[in-house]
Amino acid sequence: MSKVVVGMSGGVDSAVCAYLLKEEGYDVIGLTLRSWESSNGEESRCCEIDDAKSIADHLGFPFHTFNCISEFDEKVTKPFICDYINGMTPNPCIECNRYVKWERMLYFANIRQADFVATGHYASVVKLDNGRYTVKKADYAQKDQTYMLYKLSQEQLSRTLMPLGKYSKDEVREIARKAGIIVAEKPDSQEICFVPDGDYAGYIEKNASDFTSTEGNFVDEEGNILGKHRGIIHYTIGQRKGLGIAFGHPMFVKEIKPETNEVVLSEDEALYNNEIFVNDLNFLSIEDIKTGEEIPAKVKIRYRHDGENAILTRFNENTLRIVFEKPVRAATAGQSAVFYDENDCVIGGGKIIRKPL
């Protein structure tokens, strides 16, 4: 009987993940990572310990907690703040998965001599004919979470189980009801765990040392001053609402320039790009893209993006060039571009950059 450490958030997805694996005969150990808590002691929605322990007690397997607050601060919240200050819009969940959740779960699994770790993500782990591991899109596209998993390493994926890849959310909740799991109707968390009120700028102003958000200029694409902004951390590419300036027609954030403290505004059609560049690369289904190779892929430039057909080529040692079949809207520096093959498996991904270096 294989032993598996299941990451328990206190939500219905991880609960059903643990339940399904236990039903399959795995020796299940529940684990909640304490990654963050607010100044008033409130736990993150990713580590609601009381609910997670109640689920483990109900399903009849041991439960443990593991403190990784310092790792979370170093690998997730500090880079998040740094990216925003530098005019980017980061994906903290992607960094957390790679450098905190899986690192700590596997560390604990090794201590407990467990074969695998498991999570309630809507995705499937696949071993390809070339011997490499990747993640495949969930059968129900509206819940697919592969975008958030592209940075996982081959070692991490080789020891990971994701049993929810073939289920819909409704099916997962129904399994939980039938199993008597108390969180069957618990709503999903929508916000970033360490910014539960969604006020990213307020979080940065409160937690960034030696940084003060200062006013600057809204400018048009030619550099003409249009008005004053509140500070670049209040804006992201494609934003329309909350600009605090009226033009009589829709205007959007096209670019953020931290070096001049400017926010460039444009009309909607100027937000579309035929090509983007990405670095901080990680490959799953293939080892790399070599100079001169052209790799066709469907590329998602944000979590809720449907994806667009594109060609991937090597720009330089650290950067890929992505040319799209149809222009994509509001490609945002700091967000991730994730590449999929024709079988809905992740080829790899990288972080969108403003300009290639």
MARLOBA-593621 format. One record per residue: x negated, y negated, z of N, C-alpha, C in turn; residue number from 0; residue in one letter. Coordinates in pm, whole numbers. Example, Ala and Ser with C-alpha at 12.3 -4.5 7.8 and 13.67 -1.06 7.14 Angstrom:
2
nc1	nc2	nc3	cac1	cac2	cac3	cc1	cc2	cc3	milo	lumse
-1319	569	780	-1230	450	780	-1320	330	780	0	a;
-1285	225	708	-1367	106	714	-1290	-3	787	1	s;
END
This chain:
357
nc1	nc2	nc3	cac1	cac2	cac3	cc1	cc2	cc3	milo	lumse
-85	119	0	0	0	0	-88	-123	0	0	m;
-78	-207	-105	-160	-326	-116	-114	-433	-18	1	s;
-211	-504	35	-181	-612	129	-183	-744	54	2	k;
-85	-832	81	-75	-960	11	-44	-1071	111	3	v;
-115	-1183	97	-89	-1302	176	1	-1394	94	4	v;
120	-1422	146	216	-1506	75	213	-1647	133	5	v;
189	-1745	46	194	-1884	89	337	-1925	116	6	g;
366	-1961	241	503	-1991	285	518	-2141	309	7	m;
606	-2206	233	630	-2350	250	746	-2378	344	8	s;
827	-2277	372	951	-2298	445	1070	-2316	353	9	g;
1046	-2308	221	1153	-2321	122	1201	-2188	70	10	g;
1303	-2193	-15	1367	-2071	-63	1278	-1995	-161	11	v;
1198	-2064	-242	1117	-1994	-343	1011	-1905	-280	12	d;
936	-1958	-184	833	-1876	-120	896	-1766	-35	13	s;
1015	-1794	22	1085	-1691	100	1123	-1573	13	14	a;
1180	-1601	-104	1220	-1493	-195	1097	-1423	-253	15	v;
991	-1497	-278	865	-1435	-320	823	-1329	-219	16	c;
821	-1365	-92	782	-1270	13	879	-1152	19	17	a;
1008	-1181	10	1110	-1076	15	1092	-976	-99	18	y;
1073	-1024	-221	1059	-935	-337	935	-847	-325	19	l;
826	-905	-279	703	-826	-264	717	-721	-155	20	l;
784	-756	-47	807	-659	61	896	-544	11	21	k;
996	-579	-70	1084	-476	-127	1009	-384	-222	22	e;
905	-438	-287	825	-356	-378	726	-267	-303	23	e;
713	-286	-172	625	-201	-94	494	-264	-52	24	g;
476	-391	-82	353	-458	-38	355	-480	114	25	y;
238	-477	172	218	-513	311	201	-665	316	26	d;
308	-737	353	314	-882	342	267	-950	470	27	v;
187	-1054	453	148	-1144	562	186	-1285	520	28	i;
262	-1354	601	300	-1491	570	196	-1590	620	29	g;
173	-1695	539	74	-1796	575	125	-1934	535	30	l;
127	-2026	631	157	-2166	601	32	-2249	624	31	t;
-4	-2325	523	-119	-2415	533	-72	-2550	585	32	l;
-128	-2593	695	-99	-2728	747	-190	-2825	675	33	r;
-137	-2887	571	-220	-2971	485	-210	-3119	518	34	s;
-99	-3161	577	-78	-3304	600	28	-3323	707	35	w;
14	-3430	784	120	-3475	873	115	-3626	883	36	e;
231	-3687	901	239	-3833	907	191	-3883	1043	37	s;
182	-4013	1055	135	-4074	1180	230	-4044	1296	38	s;
357	-4013	1265	452	-3979	1372	463	-3828	1394	39	n;
374	-3752	1330	371	-3607	1351	458	-3527	1259	40	g;
528	-3592	1165	615	-3521	1072	533	-3436	977	41	e;
575	-3310	957	504	-3220	868	543	-3247	722	42	e;
453	-3211	631	481	-3217	489	589	-3116	452	43	s;
663	-3147	343	759	-3050	292	690	-2924	241	44	r;
559	-2930	221	484	-2811	177	443	-2723	294	45	c;
465	-2768	416	420	-2687	531	516	-2702	648	46	c;
642	-2666	625	742	-2672	731	737	-2541	809	47	e;
660	-2544	915	619	-2423	985	736	-2351	1050	48	i;
827	-2424	1113	939	-2360	1183	1023	-2276	1089	49	d;
1059	-2333	973	1139	-2257	876	1062	-2137	823	50	d;
932	-2156	795	851	-2045	743	842	-1931	844	51	a;
824	-1964	972	815	-1861	1075	949	-1788	1092	52	k;
1058	-1863	1084	1190	-1800	1096	1214	-1701	983	53	s;
1172	-1738	862	1186	-1648	747	1104	-1521	768	54	i;
980	-1536	811	894	-1421	835	952	-1330	943	55	a;
1002	-1391	1050	1062	-1311	1158	1184	-1234	1106	56	d;
1266	-1301	1026	1386	-1238	972	1353	-1122	879	57	h;
1251	-1141	796	1215	-1037	698	1121	-932	756	58	l;
1066	-959	874	989	-858	944	844	-842	900	59	g;
774	-954	886	630	-945	859	558	-1051	942	60	f;
429	-1032	969	353	-1127	1052	338	-1261	983	61	p;
322	-1364	1066	313	-1500	1014	200	-1574	1084	62	f;
126	-1653	1004	14	-1729	1058	15	-1870	998	63	h;
-52	-1961	1065	-76	-2095	1011	-226	-2117	999	64	t;
-262	-2208	909	-403	-2236	886	-416	-2386	864	65	f;
-498	-2449	947	-514	-2594	939	-615	-2630	829	66	n;
-567	-2705	728	-659	-2752	623	-638	-2901	596	67	c;
-605	-2975	702	-579	-3118	688	-702	-3192	638	68	i;
-820	-3157	687	-941	-3227	644	-972	-3199	497	69	s;
-954	-3074	453	-976	-3041	312	-877	-3114	223	70	e;
-752	-3121	267	-649	-3190	190	-683	-3338	174	71	f;
-731	-3398	281	-769	-3539	277	-884	-3561	179	72	d;
-982	-3472	183	-1101	-3487	100	-1072	-3458	-48	73	e;
-994	-3355	-75	-974	-3310	-212	-850	-3368	-280	74	k;
-755	-3420	-201	-628	-3462	-259	-598	-3610	-234	75	v;
-586	-3649	-106	-540	-3786	-80	-645	-3891	-115	76	t;
-771	-3867	-85	-874	-3965	-120	-888	-3983	-271	77	k;
-894	-3874	-351	-896	-3892	-497	-769	-3958	-551	78	p;
-655	-3928	-490	-529	-3991	-530	-538	-4142	-515	79	f;
-585	-4187	-401	-600	-4331	-377	-700	-4392	-474	80	i;
-812	-4325	-493	-917	-4376	-583	-865	-4390	-725	81	c;
-790	-4291	-773	-737	-4298	-909	-641	-4415	-926	82	d;
-550	-4434	-830	-455	-4544	-840	-527	-4679	-841	83	y;
-626	-4693	-755	-702	-4819	-751	-772	-4845	-884	84	i;
-807	-4738	-954	-877	-4751	-1083	-782	-4746	-1202	85	n;
-654	-4774	-1178	-558	-4790	-1287	-505	-4662	-1346	86	g;
-519	-4549	-1276	-470	-4422	-1327	-350	-4375	-1245	87	m;
-280	-4274	-1299	-164	-4215	-1231	-192	-4066	-1212	88	t;
-239	-4024	-1095	-289	-3888	-1076	-178	-3785	-1052	89	p;
-220	-3658	-1058	-134	-3543	-1027	-190	-3472	-904	90	n;
-154	-3516	-783	-216	-3456	-664	-183	-3308	-644	91	p;
-67	-3263	-691	-31	-3121	-671	-126	-3029	-748	92	c;
-172	-3073	-864	-266	-2992	-942	-397	-2974	-866	93	i;
-447	-3083	-810	-572	-3077	-734	-554	-2993	-607	94	e;
-439	-3008	-542	-411	-2931	-420	-410	-2781	-449	95	c;
-343	-2742	-558	-336	-2600	-592	-476	-2541	-609	96	n;
-560	-2609	-683	-693	-2555	-715	-788	-2558	-595	97	r;
-791	-2671	-526	-899	-2692	-429	-858	-2677	-283	98	y;
-728	-2665	-257	-683	-2648	-119	-603	-2519	-105	99	v;
-488	-2509	-170	-399	-2394	-148	-466	-2262	-179	100	k;
-517	-2248	-301	-575	-2118	-337	-707	-2092	-265	101	w;
-787	-2195	-247	-913	-2177	-175	-887	-2125	-34	102	e;
-792	-2186	36	-766	-2149	175	-690	-2016	184	103	r;
-594	-1993	93	-522	-1866	96	-616	-1748	73	104	m;
-707	-1763	-24	-800	-1653	-51	-902	-1636	61	105	l;
-941	-1746	122	-1029	-1738	239	-962	-1656	350	106	y;
-835	-1689	377	-761	-1615	479	-739	-1470	436	107	f;
-710	-1449	307	-690	-1313	258	-815	-1227	278	108	a;
-931	-1287	257	-1055	-1212	277	-1074	-1175	424	109	n;
-1038	-1267	512	-1047	-1238	656	-957	-1121	692	110	i;
-836	-1119	636	-739	-1013	667	-751	-893	576	111	r;
-854	-892	492	-879	-781	399	-758	-754	310	112	q;
-697	-861	262	-583	-851	172	-631	-848	27	113	a;
-558	-777	-57	-595	-763	-198	-555	-886	-279	114	d;
-440	-944	-244	-383	-1050	-326	-333	-1166	-239	115	f;
-311	-1279	-308	-230	-1388	-254	-111	-1403	-348	116	v;
-4	-1465	-298	116	-1481	-380	184	-1613	-346	117	a;
252	-1670	-445	326	-1794	-425	461	-1786	-495	118	t;
548	-1878	-460	682	-1885	-519	689	-1975	-640	119	g;
579	-1991	-713	583	-2070	-836	661	-1997	-945	120	h;
728	-2076	-1029	799	-2020	-1144	702	-2011	-1261	121	y;
634	-1898	-1269	533	-1870	-1370	495	-1723	-1355	122	a;
419	-1672	-1450	370	-1535	-1442	220	-1533	-1468	123	s;
149	-1450	-1394	6	-1431	-1418	-11	-1318	-1519	124	v;
-92	-1345	-1622	-111	-1249	-1730	-260	-1222	-1748	125	v;
-295	-1094	-1763	-432	-1058	-1803	-431	-1028	-1952	126	k;
-510	-1101	-2029	-511	-1089	-2174	-605	-979	-2222	127	l;
-595	-947	-2350	-679	-842	-2407	-827	-878	-2402	128	d;
-858	-1008	-2398	-998	-1050	-2390	-1054	-1044	-2248	129	n;
-971	-997	-2154	-1014	-981	-2016	-992	-1102	-1928	130	g;
-948	-1214	-1988	-927	-1336	-1910	-784	-1342	-1856	131	r;
-772	-1417	-1748	-642	-1437	-1684	-588	-1575	-1720	132	y;
-456	-1581	-1734	-392	-1709	-1756	-254	-1705	-1692	133	t;
-182	-1817	-1702	-44	-1822	-1655	47	-1841	-1775	134	v;
161	-1774	-1771	260	-1781	-1878	383	-1853	-1828	135	k;
445	-1930	-1918	564	-2006	-1881	672	-1914	-1824	136	k;
747	-1969	-1730	860	-1898	-1672	966	-1874	-1780	137	a;
1045	-1769	-1761	1151	-1738	-1857	1255	-1849	-1864	138	d;
1273	-1922	-1755	1369	-2032	-1750	1291	-2163	-1752	139	y;
1291	-2227	-1870	1202	-2339	-1896	1222	-2455	-1800	140	a;
1346	-2473	-1753	1373	-2589	-1667	1302	-2580	-1532	141	q;
1257	-2462	-1493	1185	-2446	-1365	1037	-2414	-1384	142	k;
991	-2405	-1508	852	-2365	-1533	754	-2457	-1460	143	d;
655	-2398	-1393	556	-2474	-1317	412	-2449	-1362	144	q;
394	-2394	-1481	258	-2365	-1528	175	-2492	-1543	145	t;
238	-2604	-1573	166	-2730	-1587	82	-2759	-1463	146	y;
134	-2724	-1346	66	-2753	-1220	-41	-2650	-1185	147	m;
-57	-2548	-1269	-145	-2436	-1233	-265	-2420	-1326	148	l;
-282	-2510	-1422	-384	-2488	-1524	-526	-2496	-1470	149	y;
-545	-2555	-1352	-682	-2570	-1300	-729	-2449	-1220	150	k;
-645	-2350	-1199	-688	-2235	-1122	-802	-2162	-1192	151	l;
-890	-2105	-1111	-1006	-2036	-1166	-970	-1892	-1203	152	s;
-1058	-1827	-1279	-1038	-1687	-1315	-1035	-1598	-1190	153	q;
-1123	-1625	-1096	-1124	-1547	-972	-993	-1564	-897	154	e;
-944	-1685	-888	-818	-1710	-817	-702	-1639	-884	155	q;
-692	-1650	-1016	-581	-1586	-1086	-589	-1434	-1080	156	l;
-709	-1379	-1079	-725	-1233	-1078	-668	-1172	-950	157	s;
-651	-1254	-847	-600	-1202	-718	-466	-1266	-682	158	r;
-392	-1313	-781	-268	-1385	-755	-147	-1311	-812	159	t;
-40	-1308	-733	89	-1255	-776	191	-1370	-776	160	l;
274	-1375	-881	381	-1474	-891	508	-1402	-937	161	m;
587	-1350	-844	701	-1267	-883	823	-1342	-933	162	p;
826	-1475	-929	947	-1548	-967	952	-1588	-1114	163	l;
854	-1550	-1193	847	-1595	-1331	964	-1555	-1418	164	g;
1037	-1450	-1381	1148	-1403	-1463	1284	-1441	-1406	165	k;
1285	-1520	-1301	1412	-1555	-1235	1449	-1700	-1257	166	y;
1580	-1727	-1259	1629	-1865	-1255	1642	-1908	-1110	167	s;
1657	-2039	-1087	1675	-2088	-951	1803	-2033	-890	168	k;
1909	-2025	-969	2035	-1970	-917	2017	-1825	-874	169	d;
1943	-1748	-952	1919	-1609	-916	1836	-1599	-788	170	e;
1738	-1687	-772	1657	-1687	-652	1743	-1718	-529	171	v;
1829	-1818	-541	1916	-1852	-428	2012	-1737	-396	172	r;
2059	-1668	-498	2150	-1555	-474	2076	-1440	-404	173	e;
1953	-1414	-443	1873	-1312	-373	1858	-1350	-226	174	i;
1831	-1478	-201	1814	-1525	-64	1944	-1509	17	175	a;
2056	-1540	-45	2185	-1524	26	2207	-1378	65	176	r;
2186	-1290	-29	2211	-1147	-4	2114	-1092	101	177	k;
1996	-1151	108	1896	-1106	206	1915	-1175	341	178	a;
2012	-1265	350	2038	-1336	476	1931	-1436	513	179	g;
1860	-1489	414	1752	-1585	439	1813	-1722	468	180	i;
1772	-1783	578	1840	-1902	628	1824	-2024	539	181	i;
1723	-2025	453	1698	-2144	370	1754	-2126	229	182	v;
1850	-2035	211	1903	-2007	77	1957	-2131	8	183	a;
2014	-2224	85	2072	-2344	26	1984	-2468	45	184	e;
1865	-2451	97	1778	-2565	124	1741	-2636	-6	185	k;
1757	-2769	-13	1725	-2840	-137	1576	-2840	-167	186	p;
1544	-2852	-295	1405	-2860	-336	1344	-2994	-297	187	d;
1215	-2991	-270	1142	-3115	-245	1109	-3179	-379	188	s;
1137	-3308	-394	1113	-3378	-520	993	-3472	-514	189	q;
956	-3515	-395	854	-3618	-382	715	-3557	-360	190	e;
612	-3640	-375	478	-3599	-336	478	-3582	-184	191	i;
423	-3472	-135	442	-3435	5	393	-3540	103	192	c;
281	-3608	70	225	-3703	166	276	-3846	145	193	f;
368	-3863	45	435	-3993	26	585	-3964	18	194	v;
646	-3920	130	785	-3874	125	886	-3982	86	195	p;
852	-4109	107	945	-4216	69	923	-4265	-74	196	d;
826	-4209	-145	801	-4245	-283	731	-4379	-303	197	g;
692	-4445	-195	626	-4576	-205	475	-4556	-214	198	d;
427	-4524	-336	285	-4495	-355	199	-4616	-324	199	y;
243	-4734	-370	164	-4855	-346	152	-4883	-197	200	a;
262	-4867	-124	258	-4887	21	165	-4790	89	201	g;
165	-4665	45	75	-4564	102	-70	-4603	79	202	y;
-101	-4647	-43	-239	-4683	-76	-284	-4804	5	203	i;
-198	-4905	14	-234	-5025	90	-259	-4992	237	204	e;
-187	-4893	288	-200	-4855	429	-323	-4768	453	205	k;
-360	-4687	355	-463	-4585	378	-595	-4608	306	206	n;
-600	-4704	215	-726	-4729	142	-813	-4825	221	207	a;
-930	-4781	259	-1023	-4870	330	-1089	-4964	232	208	s;
-1116	-5086	275	-1187	-5185	194	-1118	-5213	60	209	d;
-984	-5205	59	-911	-5238	-63	-790	-5323	-28	210	f;
-772	-5428	-105	-654	-5512	-91	-593	-5531	-229	211	t;
-466	-5498	-243	-398	-5516	-371	-378	-5665	-396	212	s;
-427	-5712	-509	-420	-5855	-539	-339	-5880	-666	213	t;
-276	-5996	-670	-202	-6036	-790	-297	-6051	-908	214	e;
-241	-6033	-1027	-316	-6054	-1150	-220	-6093	-1259	215	g;
-267	-6089	-1381	-186	-6135	-1494	-122	-6019	-1571	216	n;
7	-6035	-1603	67	-5961	-1712	19	-6027	-1842	217	f;
-27	-5946	-1937	-67	-6001	-2066	-3	-5920	-2177	218	v;
6	-5981	-2296	53	-5904	-2411	-65	-5836	-2478	219	d;
-40	-5769	-2590	-144	-5690	-2656	-257	-5776	-2711	220	e;
-232	-5905	-2730	-336	-5997	-2776	-408	-6067	-2661	221	e;
-366	-6038	-2537	-430	-6098	-2422	-367	-6226	-2373	222	g;
-255	-6266	-2433	-186	-6387	-2388	-117	-6364	-2254	223	n;
-131	-6456	-2162	-74	-6441	-2029	78	-6456	-2033	224	i;
147	-6361	-1972	293	-6361	-1970	351	-6393	-1833	225	l;
272	-6376	-1730	319	-6397	-1594	229	-6326	-1494	226	g;
274	-6316	-1369	195	-6257	-1262	251	-6121	-1220	227	k;
159	-6026	-1195	199	-5898	-1138	157	-5890	-991	228	h;
209	-5789	-921	190	-5777	-776	62	-5705	-738	229	r;
-7	-5648	-834	-123	-5563	-807	-110	-5436	-890	230	g;
-218	-5387	-950	-208	-5279	-1047	-158	-5148	-989	231	i;
-170	-5129	-859	-124	-5003	-799	27	-4990	-801	232	i;
99	-5096	-837	246	-5093	-841	299	-5046	-977	233	h;
210	-5013	-1072	257	-4989	-1208	198	-4861	-1267	234	y;
271	-4808	-1366	222	-4693	-1441	264	-4708	-1586	235	t;
197	-4635	-1675	222	-4648	-1818	365	-4606	-1851	236	i;
430	-4687	-1934	568	-4659	-1975	672	-4720	-1884	237	g;
630	-4779	-1773	725	-4837	-1677	798	-4957	-1738	238	q;
929	-4962	-1712	1010	-5075	-1756	1070	-5149	-1638	239	r;
1126	-5073	-1544	1194	-5134	-1430	1093	-5181	-1326	240	k;
1132	-5284	-1250	1051	-5329	-1139	933	-5417	-1177	241	g;
933	-5469	-1299	822	-5555	-1341	832	-5694	-1279	242	l;
953	-5736	-1246	970	-5867	-1185	953	-5981	-1282	243	g;
971	-5954	-1410	957	-6056	-1513	1056	-6023	-1625	244	i;
1125	-6124	-1676	1229	-6103	-1777	1188	-6163	-1910	245	a;
1225	-6093	-2019	1190	-6139	-2153	1311	-6151	-2246	246	f;
1426	-6102	-2203	1543	-6102	-2288	1550	-5980	-2377	247	g;
1447	-5894	-2370	1445	-5767	-2442	1352	-5673	-2364	248	h;
1368	-5542	-2382	1289	-5447	-2302	1139	-5459	-2327	249	p;
1063	-5464	-2219	916	-5461	-2225	866	-5353	-2130	250	m;
753	-5293	-2166	702	-5178	-2094	553	-5196	-2064	251	f;
507	-5124	-1961	364	-5122	-1932	294	-5035	-2036	252	v;
204	-5095	-2111	129	-5019	-2212	-8	-4976	-2160	253	k;
-73	-5061	-2082	-209	-5033	-2037	-234	-5103	-1904	254	e;
-316	-5042	-1821	-359	-5102	-1695	-510	-5120	-1703	255	i;
-556	-5242	-1679	-698	-5274	-1689	-753	-5312	-1552	256	k;
-806	-5217	-1478	-857	-5249	-1344	-977	-5342	-1347	257	p;
-1054	-5338	-1455	-1175	-5421	-1460	-1142	-5569	-1468	258	e;
-1024	-5603	-1520	-982	-5744	-1527	-858	-5771	-1444	259	t;
-808	-5667	-1375	-686	-5678	-1294	-568	-5726	-1378	260	n;
-558	-5671	-1499	-449	-5707	-1591	-359	-5588	-1618	261	e;
-231	-5617	-1641	-134	-5517	-1683	-82	-5560	-1820	262	v;
-106	-5477	-1922	-65	-5509	-2059	78	-5462	-2081	263	v;
162	-5553	-2131	301	-5521	-2162	322	-5520	-2313	264	l;
414	-5435	-2356	444	-5425	-2499	587	-5378	-2518	265	s;
633	-5379	-2641	760	-5317	-2675	740	-5166	-2686	266	e;
851	-5093	-2690	847	-4948	-2678	762	-4882	-2786	267	d;
772	-4930	-2912	703	-4862	-3020	552	-4862	-3003	268	e;
497	-4956	-2926	352	-4962	-2905	303	-4857	-2806	269	a;
395	-4785	-2741	357	-4684	-2642	321	-4549	-2705	270	l;
340	-4534	-2836	319	-4405	-2901	177	-4393	-2955	271	y;
119	-4272	-2935	-17	-4245	-2979	-22	-4114	-3059	272	n;
-105	-4114	-3163	-128	-3992	-3240	-239	-3906	-3180	273	n;
-325	-3968	-3099	-434	-3892	-3040	-463	-3940	-2899	274	e;
-515	-3850	-2820	-562	-3882	-2685	-692	-3807	-2661	275	i;
-760	-3843	-2552	-883	-3775	-2512	-868	-3727	-2368	276	f;
-925	-3611	-2338	-917	-3555	-2203	-1054	-3505	-2160	277	v;
-1080	-3517	-2029	-1200	-3458	-1971	-1161	-3382	-1844	278	n;
-1258	-3352	-1759	-1233	-3271	-1640	-1160	-3143	-1681	279	d;
-1218	-3070	-1773	-1152	-2959	-1842	-1157	-2830	-1762	280	l;
-1052	-2750	-1780	-1053	-2613	-1728	-981	-2524	-1829	281	n;
-1044	-2411	-1863	-987	-2319	-1961	-943	-2190	-1893	282	f;
-829	-2137	-1937	-777	-2012	-1884	-785	-1900	-1987	283	l;
-706	-1909	-2095	-698	-1796	-2189	-822	-1780	-2275	284	s;
-900	-1888	-2289	-1026	-1881	-2362	-1138	-1935	-2274	285	i;
-1262	-1906	-2312	-1375	-1951	-2231	-1405	-2098	-2253	286	e;
-1388	-2146	-2378	-1423	-2285	-2409	-1378	-2313	-2553	287	d;
-1389	-2440	-2592	-1372	-2480	-2732	-1507	-2532	-2779	288	i;
-1562	-2467	-2880	-1696	-2501	-2927	-1690	-2615	-3029	289	k;
-1802	-2681	-3047	-1813	-2787	-3149	-1779	-2730	-3286	290	t;
-1690	-2798	-3357	-1650	-2753	-3491	-1525	-2668	-3493	291	g;
-1484	-2615	-3378	-1362	-2536	-3371	-1239	-2626	-3372	292	e;
-1131	-2578	-3434	-1002	-2644	-3429	-901	-2546	-3372	293	e;
-848	-2578	-3255	-756	-2488	-3186	-615	-2547	-3192	294	i;
-519	-2479	-3256	-381	-2527	-3253	-317	-2498	-3118	295	p;
-234	-2588	-3071	-169	-2570	-2942	-46	-2659	-2932	296	a;
40	-2626	-2839	146	-2718	-2799	97	-2783	-2670	297	k;
100	-2915	-2666	38	-2989	-2556	144	-3069	-2480	298	v;
147	-3047	-2349	233	-3126	-2260	148	-3236	-2196	299	k;
195	-3361	-2203	116	-3470	-2145	170	-3517	-2011	300	i;
276	-3454	-1965	327	-3475	-1829	414	-3357	-1793	301	r;
447	-3345	-1666	519	-3226	-1618	652	-3207	-1690	302	y;
728	-3314	-1711	860	-3303	-1772	858	-3319	-1924	303	r;
742	-3323	-1984	729	-3333	-2129	756	-3196	-2193	304	h;
831	-3193	-2303	859	-3066	-2371	737	-3011	-2442	305	d;
642	-3099	-2473	523	-3056	-2545	532	-3092	-2693	306	g;
417	-3113	-2754	410	-3147	-2897	296	-3069	-2962	307	e;
319	-3025	-3085	215	-2953	-3159	94	-3043	-3181	308	n;
-24	-2984	-3167	-147	-3063	-3176	-263	-2974	-3217	309	a;
-374	-3039	-3251	-500	-2970	-3279	-602	-3018	-3175	310	i;
-669	-2923	-3112	-772	-2952	-3012	-909	-2936	-3076	311	l;
-994	-3036	-3057	-1133	-3026	-3104	-1227	-3080	-2997	312	t;
-1350	-3037	-3003	-1452	-3083	-2909	-1501	-3221	-2953	313	r;
-1491	-3322	-2865	-1539	-3457	-2895	-1685	-3472	-2851	314	f;
-1713	-3433	-2728	-1850	-3426	-2679	-1856	-3320	-2569	315	n;
-1965	-3313	-2500	-1985	-3205	-2402	-1876	-3200	-2297	316	e;
-1823	-3316	-2259	-1728	-3321	-2148	-1585	-3353	-2190	317	n;
-1561	-3377	-2318	-1434	-3434	-2361	-1377	-3362	-2482	318	t;
-1244	-3345	-2483	-1173	-3295	-2600	-1093	-3407	-2665	319	l;
-1078	-3398	-2796	-990	-3487	-2872	-865	-3408	-2909	320	r;
-749	-3467	-2886	-622	-3403	-2916	-549	-3490	-3019	321	i;
-521	-3433	-3137	-448	-3504	-3242	-311	-3438	-3256	322	v;
-206	-3518	-3241	-70	-3467	-3238	-6	-3468	-3377	323	f;
81	-3370	-3399	159	-3363	-3523	256	-3481	-3530	324	e;
317	-3514	-3416	403	-3630	-3404	353	-3713	-3287	325	k;
361	-3846	-3296	310	-3930	-3186	381	-3901	-3054	326	p;
305	-3911	-2945	361	-3889	-2811	372	-4024	-2740	327	v;
472	-4034	-2652	500	-4161	-2585	436	-4168	-2447	328	r;
372	-4279	-2420	324	-4314	-2286	228	-4211	-2228	329	a;
129	-4170	-2307	21	-4088	-2252	-52	-4170	-2146	330	a;
-65	-4113	-2027	-106	-4192	-1910	-238	-4143	-1853	331	t;
-335	-4232	-1843	-463	-4196	-1783	-443	-4146	-1641	332	a;
-507	-4034	-1610	-493	-3972	-1479	-397	-3855	-1477	333	g;
-298	-3857	-1567	-210	-3741	-1582	-285	-3632	-1656	334	q;
-230	-3512	-1655	-295	-3399	-1721	-229	-3368	-1854	335	s;
-311	-3325	-1949	-263	-3266	-2073	-290	-3116	-2064	336	a;
-185	-3036	-2080	-198	-2890	-2066	-164	-2826	-2200	337	v;
-249	-2731	-2242	-241	-2673	-2376	-182	-2532	-2368	338	f;
-87	-2503	-2457	-20	-2373	-2461	-37	-2308	-2597	339	y;
-48	-2175	-2597	-54	-2104	-2724	86	-2063	-2770	340	d;
95	-1992	-2881	225	-1956	-2938	303	-1858	-2851	341	e;
236	-1796	-2754	303	-1702	-2663	338	-1766	-2529	342	n;
331	-1899	-2523	363	-1975	-2401	265	-1949	-2287	343	d;
145	-1907	-2322	40	-1892	-2221	-50	-2016	-2222	344	c;
-101	-2050	-2105	-185	-2169	-2093	-324	-2140	-2147	345	v;
-365	-2221	-2246	-502	-2216	-2297	-595	-2285	-2199	346	i;
-552	-2399	-2147	-631	-2478	-2053	-571	-2616	-2041	347	g;
-650	-2707	-1991	-601	-2843	-1975	-711	-2936	-1930	348	g;
-676	-3064	-1920	-771	-3165	-1875	-700	-3293	-1839	349	g;
-776	-3386	-1785	-721	-3513	-1741	-730	-3616	-1854	350	k;
-618	-3683	-1879	-613	-3787	-1983	-697	-3905	-1938	351	i;
-780	-3956	-2030	-865	-4070	-1999	-829	-4188	-2091	352	i;
-865	-4307	-2050	-834	-4427	-2131	-915	-4429	-2258	353	r;
-1046	-4403	-2247	-1135	-4406	-2360	-1241	-4297	-2343	354	k;
-1282	-4233	-2454	-1390	-4133	-2442	-1521	-4198	-2407	355	p;
-1600	-4129	-2326	-1731	-4180	-2283	-1843	-4118	-2366	356	l;
END
